[in-house]
Amino acid sequence: MNNLPRIVLTGIGLTCPLGNDLPTYREALLAGRSGVSLFPVRNMGEQPAGVCNFDQKKYQKRKEIRVGTRAGSIAIYCANEAIVDAGLDLENTDSSRIGIYLGITEHGNVETETEVCSLFDHYDEDVKYWTHHHNPRTVANNPAGEITVNLGLTGPHYTIGAACAAGNAGIIQGVQQLRLGECDFALAGGVSESIRAYGIFAGFKSQGALASHSDPTLASRPFDQDRNGIVVSEGGCIYVLERLEDAQKRGAKIIAEVAGYRINSDGTDYVLPNPERQEECMRQALANANLEPEDIDLVSTHATSTPQGDEQECKAIRNLFGESKSTLVNNTKSFIGHSMGAAGAIELAGNLPSFEDGIAHATINVDNLDPACALPGLITGKAVTKKGGINVILNNSFGMLGINSVLILKKFDA
Amino acid sequence: MDKEKVKQIVLDIIAEIAPDEDLNDVKSDIRLRDQLDLDSMDFLDIVMELRKQHGIDVPEAEYRELESLDSCANYLLPKFEAGAAA
């Protein structure tokens, strides 16, 4: 690790149910405000969901929006915002040296479902009415590819399918490609359009893992005794990553440095998490970063508000961090629901301002803390200011088929 | 139905599939591609919307008949009239 180039974050673009830029999103996190609302889902009525309301036309022509996908629009918005935030002058940058690496939980469900439903509803299942846009919309590289078309970028682009570990996985891929010298700038993160596919809600419901609550803002409640499942959300978050030396040469603002990471696999089940492997993943990420558990100021948990998943992650965290109170623990899904392939990247973004102000947002909706989730450093209710500041964040993101990803970021210190 | 109505139907479809285009001054005798930002996928959209909205099928070998508003009117008018008579 020590011989590899240091990688830094120099730009952030995001859209999430709490806002379309980091300051707005962070303000809501510190205020303890939920972004979950009711959303009409085909065949299922209104469901609690996280919906984004960014201005699609800010960076896209209306035709692009019509031809492309929602995930593509989210990706285009986030990429453009990240480039602006990074102060990157595209006109004078070799576009073949910009790589795009986006994590996705899934892609194509929305477009396929929409087309199938249209065929059944209006065209008596006659396939001559099936759209010729179907394949370019549903190829797995679509959201990343739409960015290249929108911005005229000619470097590598692809998506990383990593279930709900994908947000971290996209960033990790960007780090690796920069270190390999495959690009000079990486646009890396994750996106999700999942709320627009009823099959995803129906699948979670059949699995007994879909949140329900009379008040949608209270539906996502990780670590609470009454949690009953996931609130599905859409969103995206893309970072500009660069090698430190390059960033310093161009006088870029440095937001944070990548300290270490790890992706591993449970190797045990399609759905059920495995706390031993989660713990191992965090331990290996710490080793990769050359850090000890007590060096971590804040753990950003993956917990999705499912009865079993939250408990298992808490077990893994407790095993690694013991009873230490110096490591704070929070959860962002309690505010915005589970933005699937974007979750890891969006949740990390919400915590990054803590490097500046030392404040960690809380976990909301914990009215009756589940004793199995009562981690010593768990912040519930209100944000806290950490004595000595927050210098290192460990970001968990786990997914189905037992994929675990852990990313560690540190405050930049030249 | 007459040729002017057919041209308006085609323009209405183009307005849907190319919403960024200004259609106020489209010349009937000039290729649509030469005056509007339309690609091959857009022409497939025109074909699809004729099928969905008006029940008119344009075989692939005859796509070239859609190159200008005039050629659209000449080619499609008999199809609209046949549809109306059916």
Interface residues (C-beta under 8 A of the other chain):
Chain A: K61 R62 K63 R66 V67 H122 Y123 K128 Y129 T131 H132 H133
Chain B: I17 A18 P19 D20 D37 M41 L44 D45 M48 R51 K52 D57
